[in-house]
Amino acid sequence: MKSRFAALALVLLGICFSYQSSANSTTTTYLTDTTLQKQKGSWVALPVLYYSPETRLGFGVLGMHLFKPRGADTLTRTSNIQAYVLYTINKQLLISPRYTIFFPQDKYTLQGNLAYFSFPQFYYCIGNKLPEENEELVDYTLFRLENKFMKKLTPAIFAGPQWNYYQVYDVVPVAEGLLETTKPNGWNGYRASGLGLVAAYDTRDVVVNPSGGAFLEVSTTFNTSFFGSEYRFSRYNLDARRYFTLNKKGHVLALQGIAQLTSGDVPFLEHPALGGDRIMRGYYEGRYRDKQHLAAQAEYRAPLFWRIGAVAFAGLGEVAPSLDRFELDEVKPSYGLGLRFLVNKAERVNIRLDYGWGKDTSGFYLEITEAF
């Protein structure tokens, strides 16, 4: 399998720049709930160089902003906005910010992401038993907007509406390739728009790098013509996590299990995909995709010295057309190692470098904050 990345990043330069940006954060002082609070806003930025045979040379920045909104008190968790911007000499563009904003006293939470990219992606068809020979490069433009707005019902329970919007256009399939010949839903472009509900139980101590607590989120989204969708389908997601501090040295065991389930006329890119930088690391995101996706992972996190840490992770996952079609002997493995550089001690923000292996595949990941 050919390499996805021939050259990767200005890691050392980025880490130095990130550390300096974090240390030089600004401070604003104001009164909240009759108690004087000092709220800090800090920045982390990492310049990136990128190369692949499909896109040629690319460059960009990976960044994060940590802050608390005006009026926040000590009960308010720190908000964050992360962004990834990449541009190639082939005039291809990728912009992907995501955000979690906590309102004063965590009474409301706004969480979401926005993505725009005009970028070639590999397509392998739909299913869990796809040969490498299926690989074909498909060029298209995608705009994605996902938002959740939750109200705090108890100190640990949040619930509210969510809205998702996806637009795929300017699709350029391989002539007589799999996409063009099989013609899955939305193969030449589509619009999907849906409204739903989300509920979460959250006792994590620090959102971007938990060392204790639990997180459980369940959500459902209904995409219909009433909401502007060209395809009628539903999505049901579950994300369960648990974190354990194992000793006084700060070693942490993190566990996660997810279920991504769909029904109806699902457009081809809306099928849950196995792989990526968060779960089932080592697999190209979309190497396997189908209507149902189940996965679980465990990660051991250990500080080493100064601001340096290391992790080891392992996971299992599979996709299938229906829940009764999952096969034990077709479960895919994932495992790997990573390094961490702590750029913000107060908020425990890490730059993470992970290398993951899967079945006949592997991948390198450079990100800010933990995978989960």
N, C-alpha and C positions, 0 to 999 in steps of 0.2 A: 504494500500500500504506500503510495507516494506521500511524502511529507507535506503537511499542510502549511508549515511555516519554515522558511529557510533561514530567516533572521528574525529576531523577536523584539528586543526592547533595549532602550537606554536605561537599564534598571538602576545602576548605581547613581547616575546623574539624577534620575527621578526620585530616588529615595532621599538623596541629599536635599533636593529642592522641596520635597514633601515635608521633611523634618523642619526645614527652615520656615516654611509657610505656616506650619502648625505652631511653632514656637512664637512666631510673631503675630499671634492672633490679637484682634481688637477686643476691648472691654467696654461694655455699656453698663452704667449703674442707674437703677431706678427703684421705686418703691412698689412692692407687691404684697397684698394681704397684710399691711402694716409692718412687714419685715423687709429690710433692705436686702436686695438681691443683686449680685453681680453676674451677668450673663455673658459668656464668651462666645464669640463666633470664630471658628477656625477653618482653615482651608488645607486640603491635601491635594497635590497635583503631581502627575507622573507623565512625562513625555514618552511617547511610544513610537518606535519604528516597526514597520510591518512589511513582509514580503511574501507573496505566493505567486506561483506561475500564472494563476488565473487573473489576478488583479495587478500584478507587478508591484512596484514600490508604493508604500503608503506611509503616512505619518499622521499623528494626532496627539490627543491628550486624554488621560483618564483622571478624573477629578472628583472631589467630594467636599461638600460644605456642611459643617456641623453648627447648629445654632439652637437657641430657644426663642420663641416669639415674645414680643413685648407683652408684659403682663404675666409672664410665667413665674411660678414660684418653685420651691424645692420639690414639690410633688410632680412637677412636669418633667417628663423624660426629654432627652435631647433629640431634636429633629435632625434629619439629614437629607441632603440632595446629592445624588451621585450622577455623573455624566460621563459618557464615552463618545468622543468625536474622532472620526477617522476619514481621511481623504487620500485617494490614490492618484497616481499620475495618469491613470486611465479615466479620470474625472468621475470616479465612483465615490459615493458619499454615504457615511453611516453616522447617524446621530441618535443616541439612546440615553436620555436622562430617566432616572427613577427617583422616587421621593417618598419619605415617610415624615409627615408633619403632625406633631402633637400640639394641640391647642392648650391654653392654660389649664393646669390641674388635670390634664389628659381627658378633659370632658368630651372632646371630639378628636378623631384621628382621620387624617386624609392620607391615603396611601395609593400610589399608582406608578405608572410608567408610560413614557411616550417614546415611540421609535419611528424614525424615518430612515430608510436606506434604499439606495439604488445600487445593488451589489449582486454579483453572481453567487448562487448557492448550489450545493450538490443535491441532487434528487435521486432517490433509490427506489421509488415506488412505495406502496403501502403494504406493511406486513412485518412479521418477526423473523422470516427466513429468506433474507434477500442477499444474493451473492454480490460480491464486490464489483462484478462485471456490470451490474445495473447502473453504476455511477454515471450520471450525466450532469453537465453544468447548465443550469437554467438561470437566465438573467431576468429580473423583474424588479419592480419598485413596490415598496410596502410602506404603508402608514398605519401605525397602531397606537391606540389610546386606551388605557385601562385605568379605572379609578374606583376606589372604595372609600366610602365616607361612613365612619362608625361613631356611634355615641356610647359613652361609658355607662353601663347599666349597674355594675357593681365594681369594686376596686380591680377585679380581674376579668370581667366579662364585657365585651364590646359587640355591637351589632348595628347593621345599617344596610343601605342599598349599594349596589355596584353597577357600573355601566362599562361595557367594552365596545370598542369600534375598531374594525379592521378594513383596510382597503388595499387590494392587490391589483396592480395594473401594469401595463407595458411588459407583459410576459413574453419572453422570447425563448420558446422551447427548442430543443434539439430536433432538427428535421427528422421525421420518422422515428423519433426516440420514444421512450416509455411514456413520458407525459403526454405527447401528442397522439400516440396510438391508443393508450388506455383511457384517456380523457376522463380523469376523475372530476368530481364536483369542483368547479371554479378553476379548471386547468388553464383557461385563457384570461383569468382575472375575475374578481368578485368583490362584493361588499358584504360584510357581516356586522350586525349591530344588535346588541342584546342588553337586557336589564335583568337584574337578579338581586339576591340577598346574600349577605355574608355575616357570619358570627365568629367571634374569636374568644378564646380563653388564654390569657397571657400573664404569666408571673415571672418572666425573664428579668434578671437584674439589669443587664445592659443589652439593648436591642441588637447592636452591631457586632457584639462579641460576648455572648452570654457565658457565665460560669456556673449558673444555677437557675432553677426554675423550669417551667414547662410552657409550651405553646401548642395550641390546638385551634385550627381554623377550618371551617366548613363553609362552602359557598356553592351557589348554583346560579347559572345564567341561562336565560331563554332568548334565543335569537329568532325573531319572526319579522314578517313584512311590516307589522305594526310599528316596530322600532327601526325600520329602514333596512332590514337585512334581505339579501337576495336568496338566502337559503334558510330553511327552518331547521334548527337543531338546538340541542340543549347540552349544557356542560355542568358537571358536578365534580367538585374538587375537595379533597381532604388533605391537610398537612399537619402531621403530629410530630412534636419534637420534645426531647427531654435532655437536660444538662445536669451533670454531676461534677462537683469539685472533689477530687480524689485525695488530695493531700495539701499540706501547708505550702508546698512549693508552687501551687497554682496549676497543677495538672488537671485537665478537664476531659471527661468523656461526654461526647455529644452523640445523640441518636436521633434519627429522622425516618419517618415512613410517609409515603405519599400515595394517593390514589387520584388519577385524573381520568374521568369517565365521560363519555359523550354518547348521544343518541340522535337519530334523525339524519338529515342530509348534510353531512359534515364536509365543508370544503377541504381540499387536500392539505393545505397548510395549517388547518385548524385541528387536524388529528394530533392528539398528544404525541410528543416526540421524546424518545429516549436519548439521553446524552446532554452535553453542555458543560458549563462551568460551575454548576451548583450541585447536581446529583447525577450519578453515573458518569463521573468524570473519566475521560479516556475515550469516550465515544463522540464522534461528530454529531452535533445536535440535529436530529432528523435522519440519522443512519437507519434507524428503525422507527416507524410511526404507525399507529393504528387507532381505532376508536377507544381502546381502553389501555391504560398504562398504570402499572404498579411497580413501586421501587422502594428500597430501604437502604440506609447507609449508617455506618458508625465512624466516628472520627476521634482519635486520641490527640489532644493538644498539650504540648509541653513547652514551657519557657526554658531556654538554654542558658544564655548569658546576655548581659546588657539589654538590648532591645530585640534580640534574636530569639526566635522560637521555631519549633518544628512540629509537624503533624504527620500522622499516618491514617489513612482512611481505606475503607472497603465497603462495597455495596453490591446489591443484587437488583435486577430489574428485568421487565419484560413488557411487551405490548401484545395485544390480541384484538381480534374483531369483536369479541364478546367475552363476558366474564367466565363462561363455561368453556372457553377455548384456550385458556392458559394451560401451558404444558410445563411440567416440572423440569423436564430434560432440555427445555429451550430457554431457561432462565439465563440471562447474561451476567457475567461477573464484572466487577469494577474494583480496582485497588490502586493505591498510589501513595506518594510522599510529597511533602511540601515544606517550604520555609516561610517564616513570618518575620516582618520587620515592624515593630511598634512605633508608629509615627505620632500617636497622641495618647499619652499615658492616662490622662484624666478620663477620656472616653473609651479607652482600650481599642483604638482603631489600628488595625493591621493592614499592611500591604501583603498580599498573599501570592506566592508563586507555587503552583501545584503541577505535578506531573502525574497523569493518570494512565493506567493501562486497562484495556478491555480485551475482549476476544478478538485477536488478530488486529488490534488497533491501539493507538495511544494518542495523547494530546497534552500540550502545555497550556497553562492558564495563568494569566496575570490579572489580578483584580484588587480592589480595595474592599475591606471587610471580609468576614468569614463567609463560607459557602452557605451556611445555614445556622 
